[in-house]
Amino acid sequence: MIIVSDKNQSIELEEARRKMQADFKEAGIETQEQILELIREVKQELFQECYG
């Protein structure tokens, strides 16, 4: 949970969170473990690109 003092920013963050959830589901990623695995894969790819 992210706490913000500005109500407009809070609404924007909630909209972004909903969009991310919908995008993940559309891609077939529905669990936290799947999200973490995706992050691991991306980090590995970035590391390989940077350090070859």
mmCIF file of the N, C-alpha and C atoms, coordinates in Angstrom:
data_MODEL
# 
_entry.id   MODEL 
# 
loop_
_atom_site.group_PDB 
_atom_site.id 
_atom_site.type_symbol 
_atom_site.label_atom_id 
_atom_site.label_alt_id 
_atom_site.label_comp_id 
_atom_site.label_asym_id 
_atom_site.label_entity_id 
_atom_site.label_seq_id 
_atom_site.pdbx_PDB_ins_code 
_atom_site.Cartn_x 
_atom_site.Cartn_y 
_atom_site.Cartn_z 
_atom_site.occupancy 
_atom_site.B_iso_or_equiv 
_atom_site.pdbx_formal_charge 
_atom_site.auth_seq_id 
_atom_site.auth_comp_id 
_atom_site.auth_asym_id 
_atom_site.auth_atom_id 
_atom_site.pdbx_PDB_model_num 
ATOM 1   N N  . MET A 1 1  ? 0.842  -1.173  0.000   1.00 0.00 ? 1  MET A N  1 
ATOM 2   C CA . MET A 1 1  ? 0.000  0.000   0.000   1.00 0.00 ? 1  MET A CA 1 
ATOM 3   C C  . MET A 1 1  ? 0.891  1.242   0.000   1.00 0.00 ? 1  MET A C  1 
ATOM 4   N N  . ILE A 1 2  ? 0.534  2.198   -0.816  1.00 0.00 ? 2  ILE A N  1 
ATOM 5   C CA . ILE A 1 2  ? 1.248  3.469   -0.880  1.00 0.00 ? 2  ILE A CA 1 
ATOM 6   C C  . ILE A 1 2  ? 0.336  4.537   -0.300  1.00 0.00 ? 2  ILE A C  1 
ATOM 7   N N  . ILE A 1 3  ? 0.851  5.276   0.666   1.00 0.00 ? 3  ILE A N  1 
ATOM 8   C CA . ILE A 1 3  ? 0.068  6.336   1.300   1.00 0.00 ? 3  ILE A CA 1 
ATOM 9   C C  . ILE A 1 3  ? 0.550  7.673   0.748   1.00 0.00 ? 3  ILE A C  1 
ATOM 10  N N  . VAL A 1 4  ? -0.391 8.466   0.235   1.00 0.00 ? 4  VAL A N  1 
ATOM 11  C CA . VAL A 1 4  ? -0.063 9.789   -0.289  1.00 0.00 ? 4  VAL A CA 1 
ATOM 12  C C  . VAL A 1 4  ? -1.001 10.809  0.336   1.00 0.00 ? 4  VAL A C  1 
ATOM 13  N N  . SER A 1 5  ? -0.505 12.027  0.454   1.00 0.00 ? 5  SER A N  1 
ATOM 14  C CA . SER A 1 5  ? -1.323 13.067  1.076   1.00 0.00 ? 5  SER A CA 1 
ATOM 15  C C  . SER A 1 5  ? -2.255 13.754  0.079   1.00 0.00 ? 5  SER A C  1 
ATOM 16  N N  . ASP A 1 6  ? -1.927 13.714  -1.201  1.00 0.00 ? 6  ASP A N  1 
ATOM 17  C CA . ASP A 1 6  ? -2.717 14.369  -2.241  1.00 0.00 ? 6  ASP A CA 1 
ATOM 18  C C  . ASP A 1 6  ? -3.774 13.394  -2.778  1.00 0.00 ? 6  ASP A C  1 
ATOM 19  N N  . LYS A 1 7  ? -5.048 13.750  -2.648  1.00 0.00 ? 7  LYS A N  1 
ATOM 20  C CA . LYS A 1 7  ? -6.132 12.858  -3.074  1.00 0.00 ? 7  LYS A CA 1 
ATOM 21  C C  . LYS A 1 7  ? -6.052 12.557  -4.567  1.00 0.00 ? 7  LYS A C  1 
ATOM 22  N N  . ASN A 1 8  ? -5.705 13.543  -5.393  1.00 0.00 ? 8  ASN A N  1 
ATOM 23  C CA . ASN A 1 8  ? -5.601 13.318  -6.835  1.00 0.00 ? 8  ASN A CA 1 
ATOM 24  C C  . ASN A 1 8  ? -4.512 12.301  -7.149  1.00 0.00 ? 8  ASN A C  1 
ATOM 25  N N  . GLN A 1 9  ? -3.391 12.408  -6.452  1.00 0.00 ? 9  GLN A N  1 
ATOM 26  C CA . GLN A 1 9  ? -2.307 11.460  -6.671  1.00 0.00 ? 9  GLN A CA 1 
ATOM 27  C C  . GLN A 1 9  ? -2.737 10.065  -6.223  1.00 0.00 ? 9  GLN A C  1 
ATOM 28  N N  . SER A 1 10 ? -3.484 9.990   -5.146  1.00 0.00 ? 10 SER A N  1 
ATOM 29  C CA . SER A 1 10 ? -3.983 8.710   -4.653  1.00 0.00 ? 10 SER A CA 1 
ATOM 30  C C  . SER A 1 10 ? -4.877 8.049   -5.696  1.00 0.00 ? 10 SER A C  1 
ATOM 31  N N  . ILE A 1 11 ? -5.733 8.828   -6.324  1.00 0.00 ? 11 ILE A N  1 
ATOM 32  C CA . ILE A 1 11 ? -6.624 8.307   -7.361  1.00 0.00 ? 11 ILE A CA 1 
ATOM 33  C C  . ILE A 1 11 ? -5.805 7.825   -8.555  1.00 0.00 ? 11 ILE A C  1 
ATOM 34  N N  . GLU A 1 12 ? -4.787 8.591   -8.961  1.00 0.00 ? 12 GLU A N  1 
ATOM 35  C CA . GLU A 1 12 ? -3.938 8.201   -10.082 1.00 0.00 ? 12 GLU A CA 1 
ATOM 36  C C  . GLU A 1 12 ? -3.213 6.895   -9.789  1.00 0.00 ? 12 GLU A C  1 
ATOM 37  N N  . LEU A 1 13 ? -2.708 6.736   -8.569  1.00 0.00 ? 13 LEU A N  1 
ATOM 38  C CA . LEU A 1 13 ? -2.019 5.504   -8.204  1.00 0.00 ? 13 LEU A CA 1 
ATOM 39  C C  . LEU A 1 13 ? -2.976 4.320   -8.224  1.00 0.00 ? 13 LEU A C  1 
ATOM 40  N N  . GLU A 1 14 ? -4.190 4.515   -7.761  1.00 0.00 ? 14 GLU A N  1 
ATOM 41  C CA . GLU A 1 14 ? -5.187 3.436   -7.772  1.00 0.00 ? 14 GLU A CA 1 
ATOM 42  C C  . GLU A 1 14 ? -5.527 3.040   -9.203  1.00 0.00 ? 14 GLU A C  1 
ATOM 43  N N  . GLU A 1 15 ? -5.662 4.021   -10.089 1.00 0.00 ? 15 GLU A N  1 
ATOM 44  C CA . GLU A 1 15 ? -5.939 3.722   -11.494 1.00 0.00 ? 15 GLU A CA 1 
ATOM 45  C C  . GLU A 1 15 ? -4.775 2.967   -12.121 1.00 0.00 ? 15 GLU A C  1 
ATOM 46  N N  . ALA A 1 16 ? -3.551 3.374   -11.811 1.00 0.00 ? 16 ALA A N  1 
ATOM 47  C CA . ALA A 1 16 ? -2.367 2.689   -12.335 1.00 0.00 ? 16 ALA A CA 1 
ATOM 48  C C  . ALA A 1 16 ? -2.308 1.255   -11.817 1.00 0.00 ? 16 ALA A C  1 
ATOM 49  N N  . ARG A 1 17 ? -2.642 1.059   -10.540 1.00 0.00 ? 17 ARG A N  1 
ATOM 50  C CA . ARG A 1 17 ? -2.625 -0.283  -9.954  1.00 0.00 ? 17 ARG A CA 1 
ATOM 51  C C  . ARG A 1 17 ? -3.635 -1.186  -10.659 1.00 0.00 ? 17 ARG A C  1 
ATOM 52  N N  . ARG A 1 18 ? -4.834 -0.666  -10.903 1.00 0.00 ? 18 ARG A N  1 
ATOM 53  C CA . ARG A 1 18 ? -5.859 -1.452  -11.590 1.00 0.00 ? 18 ARG A CA 1 
ATOM 54  C C  . ARG A 1 18 ? -5.433 -1.805  -13.013 1.00 0.00 ? 18 ARG A C  1 
ATOM 55  N N  . LYS A 1 19 ? -4.821 -0.831  -13.700 1.00 0.00 ? 19 LYS A N  1 
ATOM 56  C CA . LYS A 1 19 ? -4.373 -1.083  -15.070 1.00 0.00 ? 19 LYS A CA 1 
ATOM 57  C C  . LYS A 1 19 ? -3.278 -2.139  -15.093 1.00 0.00 ? 19 LYS A C  1 
ATOM 58  N N  . MET A 1 20 ? -2.338 -2.053  -14.152 1.00 0.00 ? 20 MET A N  1 
ATOM 59  C CA . MET A 1 20 ? -1.278 -3.062  -14.099 1.00 0.00 ? 20 MET A CA 1 
ATOM 60  C C  . MET A 1 20 ? -1.856 -4.447  -13.839 1.00 0.00 ? 20 MET A C  1 
ATOM 61  N N  . GLN A 1 21 ? -2.809 -4.543  -12.918 1.00 0.00 ? 21 GLN A N  1 
ATOM 62  C CA . GLN A 1 21 ? -3.432 -5.837  -12.635 1.00 0.00 ? 21 GLN A CA 1 
ATOM 63  C C  . GLN A 1 21 ? -4.109 -6.398  -13.884 1.00 0.00 ? 21 GLN A C  1 
ATOM 64  N N  . ALA A 1 22 ? -4.826 -5.557  -14.606 1.00 0.00 ? 22 ALA A N  1 
ATOM 65  C CA . ALA A 1 22 ? -5.509 -5.999  -15.823 1.00 0.00 ? 22 ALA A CA 1 
ATOM 66  C C  . ALA A 1 22 ? -4.499 -6.429  -16.882 1.00 0.00 ? 22 ALA A C  1 
ATOM 67  N N  . ASP A 1 23 ? -3.413 -5.669  -17.030 1.00 0.00 ? 23 ASP A N  1 
ATOM 68  C CA . ASP A 1 23 ? -2.390 -6.014  -18.015 1.00 0.00 ? 23 ASP A CA 1 
ATOM 69  C C  . ASP A 1 23 ? -1.707 -7.330  -17.673 1.00 0.00 ? 23 ASP A C  1 
ATOM 70  N N  . PHE A 1 24 ? -1.401 -7.543  -16.394 1.00 0.00 ? 24 PHE A N  1 
ATOM 71  C CA . PHE A 1 24 ? -0.798 -8.810  -15.977 1.00 0.00 ? 24 PHE A CA 1 
ATOM 72  C C  . PHE A 1 24 ? -1.751 -9.972  -16.270 1.00 0.00 ? 24 PHE A C  1 
ATOM 73  N N  . LYS A 1 25 ? -3.022 -9.822  -15.923 1.00 0.00 ? 25 LYS A N  1 
ATOM 74  C CA . LYS A 1 25 ? -3.992 -10.897 -16.171 1.00 0.00 ? 25 LYS A CA 1 
ATOM 75  C C  . LYS A 1 25 ? -4.111 -11.185 -17.658 1.00 0.00 ? 25 LYS A C  1 
ATOM 76  N N  . GLU A 1 26 ? -4.131 -10.131 -18.464 1.00 0.00 ? 26 GLU A N  1 
ATOM 77  C CA . GLU A 1 26 ? -4.222 -10.295 -19.913 1.00 0.00 ? 26 GLU A CA 1 
ATOM 78  C C  . GLU A 1 26 ? -3.025 -11.070 -20.451 1.00 0.00 ? 26 GLU A C  1 
ATOM 79  N N  . ALA A 1 27 ? -1.866 -10.902 -19.814 1.00 0.00 ? 27 ALA A N  1 
ATOM 80  C CA . ALA A 1 27 ? -0.648 -11.607 -20.219 1.00 0.00 ? 27 ALA A CA 1 
ATOM 81  C C  . ALA A 1 27 ? -0.560 -12.999 -19.597 1.00 0.00 ? 27 ALA A C  1 
ATOM 82  N N  . GLY A 1 28 ? -1.569 -13.387 -18.815 1.00 0.00 ? 28 GLY A N  1 
ATOM 83  C CA . GLY A 1 28 ? -1.569 -14.707 -18.201 1.00 0.00 ? 28 GLY A CA 1 
ATOM 84  C C  . GLY A 1 28 ? -0.809 -14.781 -16.895 1.00 0.00 ? 28 GLY A C  1 
ATOM 85  N N  . ILE A 1 29 ? -0.494 -13.638 -16.320 1.00 0.00 ? 29 ILE A N  1 
ATOM 86  C CA . ILE A 1 29 ? 0.234  -13.571 -15.052 1.00 0.00 ? 29 ILE A CA 1 
ATOM 87  C C  . ILE A 1 29 ? -0.767 -13.186 -13.977 1.00 0.00 ? 29 ILE A C  1 
ATOM 88  N N  . GLU A 1 30 ? -1.063 -14.151 -13.088 1.00 0.00 ? 30 GLU A N  1 
ATOM 89  C CA . GLU A 1 30 ? -2.125 -13.910 -12.114 1.00 0.00 ? 30 GLU A CA 1 
ATOM 90  C C  . GLU A 1 30 ? -1.682 -14.012 -10.663 1.00 0.00 ? 30 GLU A C  1 
ATOM 91  N N  . THR A 1 31 ? -0.521 -14.597 -10.414 1.00 0.00 ? 31 THR A N  1 
ATOM 92  C CA . THR A 1 31 ? -0.100 -14.762 -9.022  1.00 0.00 ? 31 THR A CA 1 
ATOM 93  C C  . THR A 1 31 ? 1.121  -13.909 -8.722  1.00 0.00 ? 31 THR A C  1 
ATOM 94  N N  . GLN A 1 32 ? 1.324  -13.655 -7.446  1.00 0.00 ? 32 GLN A N  1 
ATOM 95  C CA . GLN A 1 32 ? 2.497  -12.889 -7.027  1.00 0.00 ? 32 GLN A CA 1 
ATOM 96  C C  . GLN A 1 32 ? 3.777  -13.624 -7.419  1.00 0.00 ? 32 GLN A C  1 
ATOM 97  N N  . GLU A 1 33 ? 3.771  -14.938 -7.318  1.00 0.00 ? 33 GLU A N  1 
ATOM 98  C CA . GLU A 1 33 ? 4.953  -15.722 -7.690  1.00 0.00 ? 33 GLU A CA 1 
ATOM 99  C C  . GLU A 1 33 ? 5.279  -15.545 -9.172  1.00 0.00 ? 33 GLU A C  1 
ATOM 100 N N  . GLN A 1 34 ? 4.271  -15.500 -10.021 1.00 0.00 ? 34 GLN A N  1 
ATOM 101 C CA . GLN A 1 34 ? 4.500  -15.280 -11.449 1.00 0.00 ? 34 GLN A CA 1 
ATOM 102 C C  . GLN A 1 34 ? 5.092  -13.893 -11.697 1.00 0.00 ? 34 GLN A C  1 
ATOM 103 N N  . ILE A 1 35 ? 4.628  -12.903 -10.965 1.00 0.00 ? 35 ILE A N  1 
ATOM 104 C CA . ILE A 1 35 ? 5.165  -11.545 -11.099 1.00 0.00 ? 35 ILE A CA 1 
ATOM 105 C C  . ILE A 1 35 ? 6.623  -11.519 -10.662 1.00 0.00 ? 35 ILE A C  1 
ATOM 106 N N  . LEU A 1 36 ? 6.924  -12.170 -9.541  1.00 0.00 ? 36 LEU A N  1 
ATOM 107 C CA . LEU A 1 36 ? 8.304  -12.212 -9.058  1.00 0.00 ? 36 LEU A CA 1 
ATOM 108 C C  . LEU A 1 36 ? 9.213  -12.938 -10.046 1.00 0.00 ? 36 LEU A C  1 
ATOM 109 N N  . GLU A 1 37 ? 8.733  -14.003 -10.655 1.00 0.00 ? 37 GLU A N  1 
ATOM 110 C CA . GLU A 1 37 ? 9.518  -14.727 -11.656 1.00 0.00 ? 37 GLU A CA 1 
ATOM 111 C C  . GLU A 1 37 ? 9.781  -13.831 -12.865 1.00 0.00 ? 37 GLU A C  1 
ATOM 112 N N  . LEU A 1 38 ? 8.790  -13.075 -13.295 1.00 0.00 ? 38 LEU A N  1 
ATOM 113 C CA . LEU A 1 38 ? 8.971  -12.137 -14.400 1.00 0.00 ? 38 LEU A CA 1 
ATOM 114 C C  . LEU A 1 38 ? 10.042 -11.108 -14.054 1.00 0.00 ? 38 LEU A C  1 
ATOM 115 N N  . ILE A 1 39 ? 10.003 -10.586 -12.848 1.00 0.00 ? 39 ILE A N  1 
ATOM 116 C CA . ILE A 1 39 ? 11.003 -9.610  -12.408 1.00 0.00 ? 39 ILE A CA 1 
ATOM 117 C C  . ILE A 1 39 ? 12.393 -10.234 -12.421 1.00 0.00 ? 39 ILE A C  1 
ATOM 118 N N  . ARG A 1 40 ? 12.510 -11.473 -11.918 1.00 0.00 ? 40 ARG A N  1 
ATOM 119 C CA . ARG A 1 40 ? 13.810 -12.164 -11.925 1.00 0.00 ? 40 ARG A CA 1 
ATOM 120 C C  . ARG A 1 40 ? 14.341 -12.310 -13.346 1.00 0.00 ? 40 ARG A C  1 
ATOM 121 N N  . GLU A 1 41 ? 13.468 -12.708 -14.270 1.00 0.00 ? 41 GLU A N  1 
ATOM 122 C CA . GLU A 1 41 ? 13.880 -12.888 -15.659 1.00 0.00 ? 41 GLU A CA 1 
ATOM 123 C C  . GLU A 1 41 ? 14.348 -11.576 -16.273 1.00 0.00 ? 41 GLU A C  1 
ATOM 124 N N  . VAL A 1 42 ? 13.622 -10.506 -16.023 1.00 0.00 ? 42 VAL A N  1 
ATOM 125 C CA . VAL A 1 42 ? 13.999 -9.198  -16.572 1.00 0.00 ? 42 VAL A CA 1 
ATOM 126 C C  . VAL A 1 42 ? 15.327 -8.736  -15.981 1.00 0.00 ? 42 VAL A C  1 
ATOM 127 N N  . LYS A 1 43 ? 15.498 -8.919  -14.670 1.00 0.00 ? 43 LYS A N  1 
ATOM 128 C CA . LYS A 1 43 ? 16.765 -8.538  -14.037 1.00 0.00 ? 43 LYS A CA 1 
ATOM 129 C C  . LYS A 1 43 ? 17.921 -9.322  -14.640 1.00 0.00 ? 43 LYS A C  1 
ATOM 130 N N  . GLN A 1 44 ? 17.725 -10.621 -14.883 1.00 0.00 ? 44 GLN A N  1 
ATOM 131 C CA . GLN A 1 44 ? 18.766 -11.456 -15.477 1.00 0.00 ? 44 GLN A CA 1 
ATOM 132 C C  . GLN A 1 44 ? 19.110 -10.960 -16.879 1.00 0.00 ? 44 GLN A C  1 
ATOM 133 N N  . GLU A 1 45 ? 18.096 -10.641 -17.676 1.00 0.00 ? 45 GLU A N  1 
ATOM 134 C CA . GLU A 1 45 ? 18.327 -10.132 -19.023 1.00 0.00 ? 45 GLU A CA 1 
ATOM 135 C C  . GLU A 1 45 ? 19.078 -8.806  -18.987 1.00 0.00 ? 45 GLU A C  1 
ATOM 136 N N  . LEU A 1 46 ? 18.693 -7.908  -18.086 1.00 0.00 ? 46 LEU A N  1 
ATOM 137 C CA . LEU A 1 46 ? 19.385 -6.622  -17.972 1.00 0.00 ? 46 LEU A CA 1 
ATOM 138 C C  . LEU A 1 46 ? 20.836 -6.817  -17.557 1.00 0.00 ? 46 LEU A C  1 
ATOM 139 N N  . PHE A 1 47 ? 21.074 -7.724  -16.629 1.00 0.00 ? 47 PHE A N  1 
ATOM 140 C CA . PHE A 1 47 ? 22.436 -8.009  -16.183 1.00 0.00 ? 47 PHE A CA 1 
ATOM 141 C C  . PHE A 1 47 ? 23.273 -8.523  -17.352 1.00 0.00 ? 47 PHE A C  1 
ATOM 142 N N  . GLN A 1 48 ? 22.713 -9.440  -18.137 1.00 0.00 ? 48 GLN A N  1 
ATOM 143 C CA . GLN A 1 48 ? 23.441 -9.985  -19.279 1.00 0.00 ? 48 GLN A CA 1 
ATOM 144 C C  . GLN A 1 48 ? 23.733 -8.909  -20.312 1.00 0.00 ? 48 GLN A C  1 
ATOM 145 N N  . GLU A 1 49 ? 22.794 -8.008  -20.538 1.00 0.00 ? 49 GLU A N  1 
ATOM 146 C CA . GLU A 1 49 ? 23.021 -6.923  -21.490 1.00 0.00 ? 49 GLU A CA 1 
ATOM 147 C C  . GLU A 1 49 ? 24.117 -5.980  -21.012 1.00 0.00 ? 49 GLU A C  1 
ATOM 148 N N  . CYS A 1 50 ? 24.151 -5.711  -19.714 1.00 0.00 ? 50 CYS A N  1 
ATOM 149 C CA . CYS A 1 50 ? 25.128 -4.769  -19.170 1.00 0.00 ? 50 CYS A CA 1 
ATOM 150 C C  . CYS A 1 50 ? 26.521 -5.376  -19.046 1.00 0.00 ? 50 CYS A C  1 
ATOM 151 N N  . TYR A 1 51 ? 26.585 -6.649  -18.651 1.00 0.00 ? 51 TYR A N  1 
ATOM 152 C CA . TYR A 1 51 ? 27.875 -7.247  -18.317 1.00 0.00 ? 51 TYR A CA 1 
ATOM 153 C C  . TYR A 1 51 ? 28.248 -8.407  -19.227 1.00 0.00 ? 51 TYR A C  1 
ATOM 154 N N  . GLY A 1 52 ? 27.428 -8.663  -20.228 1.00 0.00 ? 52 GLY A N  1 
ATOM 155 C CA . GLY A 1 52 ? 27.682 -9.570  -21.283 1.00 0.00 ? 52 GLY A CA 1 
ATOM 156 C C  . GLY A 1 52 ? 27.941 -10.965 -21.068 1.00 0.00 ? 52 GLY A C  1 
# 
